[in-house]
């Protein structure tokens, strides 16, 4: 069986949620506009039809991802909810305005970026491991068995962690090394092998050009 990190994943970041501006958002469950969820679902369906991928989508249970999965389910897709895909947790910081979080706590996190658990939540090293280990062996094998990617509506932290594990041998030492989040709705092809390399450009182009 293919090792999880090398399984091909095509991930779309969820739509912009309501109430996230200026706040530390991890496990906080924010809603998204129904129209935006439907538009992203349309783009995913269009990409799947174009490439002949199975109609199976994976999301976390948080509304900003699951809402897109529910639209696809109404269109006949299989929607698999898996909280191994959830955003990084920020503990007591979660949902708070960044301005309300003491700078000394933020500095402590930045000083030990890989292993400090911000707000008592989830350390980056744990997020990196979780992203690298997905999918677990118990997940349905629809997409893997056909040589197609697993289609995921994902969170920025999970997408960044998955990409980092594919490209970097060690966790980041400093916060400045961590990349910027992908834009809302961005499509990334994540995985090793010729299939992923050959389809990356067309997937991203198709996703960007869809209404």
Backbone torsions as a table, in degrees:
resi	resn	phi	psi	omega
1	UNK	NA	143.5	-179.9
2	UNK	-63.8	135.3	176.6
3	UNK	-61.3	142.3	-175.3
4	UNK	-52.9	-45.2	-176.1
5	UNK	-62.3	-28.0	-177.5
6	UNK	-96.3	1.5	172.3
7	UNK	-67.4	140.4	-178.1
8	UNK	-78.7	127.1	178.7
9	UNK	-125.9	132.4	168.6
10	UNK	-111.8	117.5	-172.9
11	UNK	-119.0	135.5	172.2
12	UNK	-110.7	130.9	173.6
13	UNK	-70.3	143.7	-179.2
14	UNK	-61.1	163.4	176.1
15	UNK	-66.3	163.5	178.4
16	UNK	-62.1	124.8	179.9
17	UNK	-84.5	160.3	174.5
18	UNK	-76.6	136.6	170.9
19	UNK	86.0	12.1	-177.0
20	UNK	-90.5	-19.1	-172.3
21	UNK	-57.1	124.1	175.8
22	UNK	74.7	8.9	-175.8
23	UNK	-116.7	158.0	174.3
24	UNK	-87.0	110.5	-173.6
25	UNK	-120.3	120.4	174.3
26	UNK	-128.3	-91.6	178.9
27	UNK	-82.5	-7.8	176.9
28	UNK	-56.4	129.1	-171.2
29	UNK	-95.3	94.4	-177.6
30	UNK	-99.7	143.3	178.9
31	UNK	-80.8	164.7	173.8
32	UNK	-124.9	156.7	176.7
33	UNK	-62.5	134.3	-177.9
34	UNK	-60.1	-36.6	-179.2
35	UNK	-66.8	-38.4	178.6
36	UNK	-67.9	-39.1	177.2
37	UNK	-62.4	-41.6	-179.7
38	UNK	-67.3	-40.2	179.5
39	UNK	-62.7	-42.7	179.4
40	UNK	-67.7	-39.6	177.0
41	UNK	-59.4	-39.9	178.4
42	UNK	-62.2	-43.2	179.2
43	UNK	-62.5	-41.6	179.7
44	UNK	-65.8	-44.0	179.0
45	UNK	-62.1	-41.2	-179.8
46	UNK	-63.5	-42.8	178.7
47	UNK	-64.0	-41.7	-179.5
48	UNK	-64.0	-41.9	178.4
49	UNK	-65.0	-41.6	-178.1
50	UNK	-61.9	-40.8	-175.3
51	UNK	-96.5	-6.2	-178.7
52	UNK	73.6	32.3	-179.4
53	UNK	-86.2	151.0	178.9
54	UNK	-62.9	145.0	-179.6
55	UNK	-80.3	68.9	179.1
56	UNK	-130.4	127.9	179.8
57	UNK	-127.3	141.9	-179.0
58	UNK	-113.9	136.8	176.9
59	UNK	-145.8	164.5	166.7
60	UNK	-76.6	178.1	178.6
61	UNK	-83.6	-8.8	-178.3
62	UNK	-69.7	141.8	-171.5
63	UNK	-55.0	-38.2	-173.1
64	UNK	-65.6	-21.7	173.0
65	UNK	-101.6	-45.3	-174.4
66	UNK	-63.6	-29.2	179.7
67	UNK	-60.2	-36.7	178.2
68	UNK	-69.6	-41.8	177.6
69	UNK	-61.4	-37.5	-180.0
70	UNK	-67.1	-36.2	176.0
71	UNK	-62.1	-46.8	-179.9
72	UNK	-63.4	-35.6	178.1
73	UNK	-63.1	-39.1	177.2
74	UNK	-64.5	-22.6	178.6
75	UNK	-92.2	11.2	175.8
76	UNK	97.7	4.9	179.0
77	UNK	-80.8	162.7	168.9
78	UNK	-91.4	126.9	-179.4
79	UNK	-112.8	113.5	-179.2
80	UNK	-104.0	119.7	178.3
81	UNK	-94.7	124.5	-175.8
82	UNK	-142.6	112.2	-177.7
83	UNK	-79.5	5.4	165.2
84	UNK	-68.7	-13.9	178.6
85	UNK	-94.8	3.6	-173.1
86	UNK	-67.7	157.8	177.3
87	UNK	-66.2	160.2	174.4
88	UNK	-57.7	142.6	179.1
89	UNK	-94.5	136.7	-178.1
90	UNK	-110.5	16.7	174.3
91	UNK	56.0	-127.9	-177.8
92	UNK	-70.0	-14.9	176.6
93	UNK	-77.5	-23.9	-169.0
94	UNK	-59.2	126.4	179.1
95	UNK	85.4	-6.1	-178.3
96	UNK	-87.8	148.4	171.6
97	UNK	-61.2	139.9	178.0
98	UNK	-57.3	-31.2	-179.7
99	UNK	-67.2	-17.7	-179.2
100	UNK	-92.5	-6.7	-178.6
101	UNK	-91.5	124.0	-177.8
102	UNK	-56.6	134.2	-177.7
103	UNK	-63.4	-28.4	178.0
104	UNK	-62.0	-35.4	178.2
105	UNK	-71.3	-39.3	177.4
106	UNK	-65.1	-40.9	179.0
107	UNK	-63.1	-38.4	178.7
108	UNK	-63.7	-38.5	177.4
109	UNK	-65.2	-47.7	-178.4
110	UNK	-64.2	-30.2	-179.0
111	UNK	-73.8	-22.0	179.1
112	UNK	-137.0	62.2	-164.2
113	UNK	-61.8	-36.2	-176.2
114	UNK	-78.0	-32.1	-169.0
115	UNK	-116.6	-11.7	177.2
116	UNK	-77.6	134.2	179.0
117	UNK	-93.5	103.1	-176.4
118	UNK	-62.7	127.5	-179.3
119	UNK	65.5	16.4	-176.1
120	UNK	77.4	15.4	-178.5
121	UNK	-88.5	-122.8	-173.3
122	UNK	-112.1	125.5	177.7
123	UNK	-69.9	151.3	-178.9
124	UNK	-58.2	-38.7	-179.7
125	UNK	-58.8	-36.9	178.1
126	UNK	-67.6	-38.5	178.0
127	UNK	-65.4	-42.7	178.3
128	UNK	-59.4	-44.0	179.7
129	UNK	-65.2	-44.3	-179.5
130	UNK	-61.5	-43.1	179.7
131	UNK	-67.0	-38.2	-178.5
132	UNK	-69.6	-30.5	-175.1
133	UNK	-86.1	-4.1	179.8
134	UNK	-87.7	139.3	2.2
135	UNK	-85.7	150.3	176.9
136	UNK	-77.2	161.8	-173.6
137	UNK	-62.0	-24.3	-176.4
138	UNK	-79.9	-7.9	-179.1
139	UNK	-70.2	149.4	175.6
140	UNK	-56.5	145.3	-172.4
141	UNK	-101.4	18.0	-174.6
142	UNK	-48.2	-56.3	-173.7
143	UNK	-72.8	-39.6	-176.2
144	UNK	-65.1	-43.5	-175.2
145	UNK	-65.5	-24.3	-178.9
146	UNK	-94.4	-0.4	-178.5
147	UNK	80.1	5.9	179.2
148	UNK	-93.4	163.7	178.4
149	UNK	-77.0	164.0	166.2
150	UNK	-85.7	130.9	-177.8
151	UNK	-96.4	124.8	-171.7
152	UNK	-128.6	134.7	164.8
153	UNK	-96.6	113.8	-163.4
154	UNK	-122.1	168.4	174.2
155	UNK	-94.8	153.5	-176.7
156	UNK	-59.1	-44.4	-178.1
157	UNK	-61.0	-40.3	179.8
158	UNK	-67.9	-42.8	179.2
159	UNK	-61.7	-45.2	179.5
160	UNK	-63.8	-40.9	-179.5
161	UNK	-65.0	-43.2	179.1
162	UNK	-62.0	-45.9	179.5
163	UNK	-64.5	-42.0	-179.7
164	UNK	-59.0	-45.3	-178.5
165	UNK	-64.8	-29.9	177.3
166	UNK	-74.0	-30.3	-169.8
167	UNK	-109.0	-20.7	-172.8
168	UNK	-122.2	138.6	-178.6
169	UNK	-77.0	-23.5	-175.2
170	UNK	-133.9	153.9	175.4
171	UNK	-62.9	157.8	177.6
172	UNK	-66.5	142.6	178.8
173	UNK	-87.7	-35.8	-177.1
174	UNK	-120.5	150.4	179.6
175	UNK	-60.3	-31.2	-178.7
176	UNK	-64.6	-19.0	179.2
177	UNK	-79.2	-18.9	-174.7
178	UNK	-74.8	130.5	-176.1
179	UNK	-68.5	164.0	175.0
180	UNK	-72.8	152.3	-179.5
181	UNK	-66.8	146.1	173.1
182	UNK	-65.9	154.9	178.2
183	UNK	-66.8	159.7	176.3
184	UNK	-61.8	132.7	-179.3
185	UNK	84.5	-3.9	-179.1
186	UNK	-63.1	146.5	-179.6
187	UNK	-113.6	124.4	177.1
188	UNK	-121.8	136.1	171.4
189	UNK	-95.7	117.8	-172.8
190	UNK	-122.6	114.0	177.9
191	UNK	156.9	164.2	-178.2
192	UNK	-99.2	160.9	173.7
193	UNK	109.3	163.7	-175.8
194	UNK	-65.4	-34.5	-177.6
195	UNK	-62.2	-46.3	-180.0
196	UNK	-65.0	-44.6	-177.4
197	UNK	-63.3	-37.9	-177.0
198	UNK	-73.3	-26.4	-174.5
199	UNK	-100.9	-11.4	-173.2
200	UNK	-54.0	-52.8	-174.6
201	UNK	-62.3	-42.8	-176.5
202	UNK	-71.0	-34.4	177.9
203	UNK	-63.8	-50.2	-177.7
204	UNK	-64.6	-39.9	178.7
205	UNK	-63.7	-44.2	180.0
206	UNK	-63.7	-43.5	-179.0
207	UNK	-64.0	-39.2	-177.1
208	UNK	-71.6	-30.0	-175.0
209	UNK	-89.4	-9.9	-178.7
210	UNK	-75.1	147.0	-179.5
211	UNK	-73.7	NA	NA
